[in-house]
Amino acid sequence: MCGIVGYIGEQQAYPVLIKGLHRLEYRGYDSAGIALINPEGTLSVNKAKGKVAALEALCADKDITGTIGIAHTRWATHGEPNTTNAHPHYSQSKNLALVHNGIIENYKSLRAEMENHGLSFCSDTDTEVLVQLVEYMQVSHECDLYTAVQLALKNVVGAYAIAILDRRNPDQIICARKGSPLIIGIGKDENGKAEFFLGSDATPIIEYTDKVVYLQDEEIAIMDRIGRMDITNLANVKQTPQIHTLQMNLDQLEKGGFPHFMLKEIWEQPNALRTCIRGRLNVVEKDVLLSGIIDHKERFINANRIIICACGTSWHSALIGKYFIEEATQIPVEVEYASEFRYRNPVIHSDDVVIAVSQSGETADTLAAIQLAKSHGAFCYGICNVIGSSIARATDSGTYLHVGPEIGVASTKAFTGQVITLALLGLAIAKEKKTLDEQMFHMLVDELQQIPDKMQWTLEHNKHIDQFAQIFTYAKNFIYLGRGYNYPVALEGALKLKEISYIHAEGYPAAEMKHGPIALIDEEMPVVVIAPKRGIYEKVVSNIQEVKSRKGKIISVVTEGDTTVKEMSDYCFEIPDTRDCFVPLLAVIPLQLLSYYVAVAKGRNVDQPRNLAKSVTVE
């Protein structure tokens, strides 16, 4: 969802900014642009619709010199995707250039007010309104840029992360944030001279420094060429920044020989989950250690209920978590779409625990749901992958996934990381509440330890998926069926196919097929069935027979060695046997591979599917 990059120092800014934009491409965007101040003091803005490569081509014959600059990838909200609406935006005098992530909700009234003062606008964006407002404050109050930014932002309603340049002062960048992430990298060049970097996340920064400051809501920072960084809030109160060390390396941001990040991240899952459970699962002593639970165990032991808020893939992992946590702890669990929860005036009590699940930790609706829950006195727990993210900072406690950066827009390893983390959380609460007998607890701990090895087996034994995936490129629709723990897997499998192949797909509880979807079954309808030899296996077999009798094409996921469903299936994937509560961690892998190879066969842009963003940081 949009991306900001910035640089000020002694080296040429353009290569840093362009490389940073490429690093941010995974977030999803439709245009890109760059602003530089050259040694003569000229502020130039170049921007292009489409990919960053189009911007590079445009800049090939332009003056791109300068040691200060800002750049942006835009995901359209106000105004169609085109060059005019792309960022950066000039002020009317062209003294200022600004990039912006977020939405200015009162931009229409602000625009009308400034038009009354004689200002004119070139674009349809809320961002141009913001840069014009800053300049209006600068002129009308006869103040410096820093003060003008403070005054302007006090008049803004909405979310923003901004960076702004003034051609009359080529030795500083000013940035600010509220509701949209922005981090500042602190580094030194090869000559030991201070330099600063800006990024919407760590990916454009990690190549140059691992020291960062996470800008907080309603904070404004000014960075200058001599290495000074001052941060205040909108009330002009000076802030003391905390410098964090990034737990990331550059290799994690490369494809590592894979054709796409998505395929790389599918294959990374066994090692990612080993990292996720390391130090948390003690097989020798049969124990689960989550500091977020241990430090607040009374809140969980005495919880009236648990509410899990999430969006998209995270919502599917939350459903699996609901089944496991309820079964293990006997605490009622509700799973809410964060976008609905935040607006429907939900009943929240002070003895509720609200869990926010988000890969990025920046999902706007989920963050708002947490803020709502906290206002009612609920205890809030975050499950995120990105260290230092907004949700991680806003919650009372939490657990990081530690599965490494996920670059592909379609979530894979974050999903399995969320599922296994929710399982760890359920086991940790069950241990404190003593709601599982000792033998069952030990059995689950032992089995969870084996899951990464079984995931590796699943990957190795399903390499043939690519050989027949192109058979299904003809399909306009898919149905995915599962029961119990595997119903959310059906939802997730259908979502993956929709996201990257653009084939319509729906997931259903298998028994619900006869309540409507069965009308769609014919010889051209592929039906994916998750049918492990666990749980209500015979019922799923009956559902498959109903599809076969109507000539539907069966693609099944079965337990290794199963012959009954395999003989009924047109295509079959095997997974190792495991407890029914852990089947989703294995069953989802063939579905991820299926969606990937179908999309590749259809020539889709797997890592950057159309209209999608990696993290939805605006409504």
C-alpha positions, -999 to 999 in steps of 0.1 A, spaced: 0 0 0 21 29 -13 58 32 -4 81 61 6 118 62 3 141 92 12 177 100 15 200 128 26 238 125 28 269 128 7 263 101 -19 241 104 -50 205 100 -39 190 86 -72 205 51 -70 195 48 -34 159 59 -41 154 38 -72 167 7 -55 145 15 -25 115 18 -48 122 -17 -63 125 -31 -27 90 -16 -20 73 -30 -52 60 -60 -33 36 -36 -14 15 -31 -46 14 1 -66 3 17 -100 28 45 -105 61 58 -92 79 91 -89 110 108 -76 120 143 -64 156 155 -63 174 188 -55 205 191 -77 237 209 -67 224 241 -84 194 241 -62 168 230 -88 140 208 -74 129 183 -101 101 159 -100 98 130 -124 70 104 -123 54 77 -144 24 55 -145 32 18 -142 63 0 -128 94 15 -114 111 4 -146 90 30 -165 103 57 -141 139 46 -147 133 49 -185 119 83 -181 148 95 -160 174 81 -184 179 115 -201 170 137 -171 193 155 -146 193 130 -117 221 145 -97 217 155 -61 224 141 -26 189 147 -13 157 132 -25 124 115 -19 105 89 -39 72 71 -39 52 42 -52 15 50 -53 -16 27 -49 -44 49 -61 -71 61 -36 -81 96 -48 -79 100 -85 -72 74 -112 -38 58 -117 -20 82 -140 12 104 -142 -6 135 -130 -19 119 -99 14 101 -91 37 114 -64 57 135 -56 34 165 -58 46 201 -62 33 231 -43 19 259 -66 52 277 -65 72 245 -71 93 253 -41 80 222 -22 76 186 -32 58 160 -10 51 123 -10 23 109 11 9 75 22 -26 75 38 -58 93 33 -67 129 41 -104 127 49 -111 164 49 -92 172 18 -123 185 -1 -130 212 24 -93 221 27 -91 223 -11 -121 245 -14 -107 268 13 -74 272 -6 -91 277 -39 -109 306 -23 -75 320 -15 -65 318 -52 -46 285 -52 -51 261 -82 -47 224 -84 -33 200 -111 -44 166 -97 -73 148 -82 -54 137 -51 -57 145 -14 -18 147 -14 -16 178 -35 -40 194 -11 -16 186 17 15 201 0 -5 232 -10 -17 235 26 19 234 39 30 261 15 -1 282 24 9 280 61 45 288 53 35 320 34 6 332 55 24 327 88 58 337 75 74 307 92 99 280 84 90 248 67 91 228 100 66 251 116 44 251 85 42 213 85 31 214 122 4 240 115 -8 221 84 -10 188 101 -31 202 129 -57 210 103 -57 175 88 -82 147 95 -70 113 85 -39 91 82 -5 101 68 31 94 64 48 122 46 82 134 35 88 169 21 116 188 4 121 226 0 143 237 -29 154 267 -9 169 245 18 186 215 1 201 204 34 171 190 51 142 165 48 111 168 70 88 138 76 58 130 98 34 102 104 0 94 118 -16 60 112 8 51 84 42 36 91 74 55 85 109 47 97 142 66 97 175 48 91 206 63 107 239 55 89 273 67 79 288 66 44 321 50 35 339 83 46 322 83 80 298 111 71 263 110 86 234 101 64 197 94 69 173 71 51 135 70 50 113 40 43 77 29 47 93 -3 61 128 -16 66 133 -31 31 148 -1 14 170 7 44 186 -26 55 213 -25 27 227 7 43 221 5 80 205 -16 107 199 13 130 164 28 128 139 50 145 102 41 143 84 74 141 54 75 164 19 89 156 18 127 154 56 130 154 75 152 130 112 147 123 137 170 107 170 155 93 198 176 81 231 170 62 253 175 93 237 145 110 212 162 132 178 147 138 152 165 158 117 150 166 88 168 181 51 162 183 23 184 169 22 202 202 59 211 196 71 190 225 106 176 219 107 138 217 136 114 226 138 88 198 146 52 206 171 36 182 163 0 173 185 -26 156 168 -44 127 166 -82 128 168 -86 91 195 -93 64 197 -85 28 196 -121 17 160 -124 30 150 -98 4 164 -116 -26 148 -145 -45 177 -168 -38 174 -186 -72 137 -190 -72 117 -175 -101 93 -157 -77 93 -146 -40 61 -166 -35 76 -199 -45 107 -191 -23 85 -184 7 64 -216 2 97 -236 3 110 -215 33 81 -227 55 98 -256 72 127 -235 83 105 -205 91 84 -226 114 115 -241 131 125 -205 139 90 -196 150 89 -224 176 126 -222 186 129 -213 223 91 -216 227 86 -253 225 106 -275 249 102 -311 238 125 -324 265 106 -309 294 73 -310 275 67 -273 279 55 -243 260 71 -209 269 55 -177 256 66 -147 276 35 -128 264 13 -153 282 36 -159 312 38 -122 320 0 -118 318 -13 -152 327 -40 -140 350 -56 -121 322 -58 -153 301 -68 -176 330 -96 -152 340 -107 -143 305 -144 -143 299 -138 -148 262 -112 -143 235 -119 -122 204 -95 -125 174 -96 -96 149 -79 -100 115 -83 -95 78 -78 -117 47 -54 -146 52 -49 -137 88 -87 -141 93 -84 -177 80 -55 -185 104 -76 -170 132 -105 -194 125 -81 -223 129 -68 -207 161 -104 -204 173 -110 -242 169 -77 -251 187 -79 -225 215 -115 -234 224 -107 -271 224 -76 -267 245 -86 -240 269 -124 -241 271 -125 -204 267 -151 -191 241 -134 -176 211 -150 -153 185 -133 -144 152 -141 -110 138 -133 -93 105 -115 -62 119 -132 -40 93 -167 -50 106 -157 -51 143 -145 -15 144 -178 -1 131 -205 -22 145 -204 -10 182 -194 -45 195 -200 -56 231 -166 -56 247 -159 -63 284 -129 -55 306 -123 -92 311 -121 -100 274 -88 -107 256 -87 -93 221 -60 -107 198 -49 -89 167 -34 -110 139 -16 -92 111 15 -101 91 26 -65 87 14 -52 120 1 -22 100 -33 -33 88 -55 -2 93 -87 -19 103 -70 -43 127 -51 -15 144 -84 5 147 -101 -26 162 -73 -28 189 -77 8 197 -115 3 201 -110 -27 223 -85 -9 245 -110 20 250 -133 -6 266 -107 -19 289 -100 -52 271 -65 -67 273 -50 -66 238 -25 -91 224 -7 -88 191 5 -115 167 27 -99 140 56 -106 119 72 -72 116 91 -61 146 83 -26 158 51 -24 138 22 -3 149 1 -32 162 31 -45 181 35 -11 198 -3 -6 204 -10 -39 221 -4 -48 258 16 -79 250 21 -102 221 42 -127 201 62 -121 169 61 -148 142 98 -146 134 92 -163 100 113 -136 82 102 -109 57 74 -120 34 77 -102 1 51 -120 -21 17 -102 -19 -1 -136 -14 7 -147 21 22 -182 26 47 -186 54 30 -158 74 -2 -179 73 15 -211 86 35 -190 111 2 -175 124 -14 -209 127 15 -224 146 18 -193 169 -19 -195 177 -14 -232 185 15 -223 208 -7 -197 225 -35 -222 230 -11 -247 246 4 -220 268 -30 -209 281 -41 -246 285 -10 -252 306 -18 -223 329 -55 -233 332 -48 -270 334 -75 -277 308 -56 -305 290 -46 -337 307 -8 -342 309 -7 -370 284 -26 -351 257 -5 -319 263 28 -339 259 14 -356 228 6 -322 212 40 -307 221 57 -337 205 36 -336 174 41 -298 169 78 -303 171 76 -326 141 55 -304 119 84 -286 101 99 -320 90 65 -331 78 61 -298 59 94 -306 42 82 -341 33 50 -325 18 70 -301 -3 93 -328 -16 65 -352 -24 43 -328 -43 67 -314 -68 46 -329 -96 19 -302 -91 35 -280 -118 31 -308 -144 -7 -307 -144 -15 -272 -131 -18 -259 -167 -47 -283 -172 -68 -260 -150 -61 -228 -167 -93 -233 -186 -114 -231 -154 -134 -200 -146 -144 -213 -112 -131 -235 -84 -148 -249 -53 -128 -258 -22 -143 -281 5 -131 -289 40 -146 -299 73 -136 -290 109 -101 -276 111 -99 -279 73 -128 -256 65 -105 -225 70 -79 -242 48 -105 -244 20 -111 -207 24 -74 -200 23 -68 -222 -7 -96 -205 -26 -83 -170 -17 -48 -179 -29 -62 -190 -63 -83 -158 -66 -54 -135 -56 -28 -146 -81 -45 -164 -110 -77 -143 -110 -98 -174 -112 -130 -171 -92 -129 -196 -63 -150 -202 -31 -144 -223 0 -172 -240 18 -177 -264 47 -180 -297 28 -215 -305 42 -228 -271 31 -222 -279 -5 -257 -295 -8 -272 -263 5 -266 -244 -27 -231 -247 -43 -239 -282 -56 -260 -265 -83 -227 -254 -98 -211 -288 -102 -206 -301 -137 -178 -317 -157 -160 -284 -160 -160 -276 -123 -128 -285 -104 -135 -293 -68 -106 -293 -43 -113 -314 -12 -92 -316 19 -98 -352 30 -72 -364 56 -79 -396 74 -87 -378 106 -119 -363 120 -151 -371 101 -134 -388 72 -164 -409 61 -186 -378 59 -160 -362 35 -160 -393 14 -197 -390 10 -193 -354 0 -168 -365 -27 -193 -391 -40 -219 -364 -44 -195 -344 -65 -184 -374 -86 -220 -383 -94 -224 -349 -110 -192 -353 -130 -172 -328 -110 -134 -330 -112 -119 -340 -78 -85 -327 -67 -79 -341 -32 -55 -337 -3 -52 -370 15 -32 -387 42 -2 -406 29 -12 -441 20 -49 -434 17 -65 -454 -12 -102 -447 -8 -102 -410 -17 -73 -414 -40 -92 -438 -62 -121 -414 -63 -99 -385 -73 -88 -372 -107 -57 -357 -90 -44 -363 -56 -18 -348 -32 -5 -366 -2 5 -352 32 19 -371 63 -4 -382 91 -7 -358 120 -32 -347 147 -63 -333 131 -56 -299 147 -23 -296 129 -35 -309 95 -40 -273 82 -3 -267 85 4 -295 60 -28 -294 39 -23 -258 29 10 -264 12 -3 -283 -19 -30 -256 -22 -3 -229 -22 16 -248 -48 -15 -254 -69 -24 -217 -69 12 -207 -77 16 -230 -107 -19 -223 -121 -10 -186 -120 24 -191 -136 7 -212 -164 -17 -183 -170 12 -158 -172 2 -138 -142 24 -115 -122 26 -138 -91 44 -116 -67 25 -84 -76 -11 -94 -85 -33 -66 -99 -51 -43 -76 -36 -58 -45 -13 -44 -18 8 -64 6 -4 -44 36 -37 -25 37 -27 6 57 -57 27 46 -94 19 46 
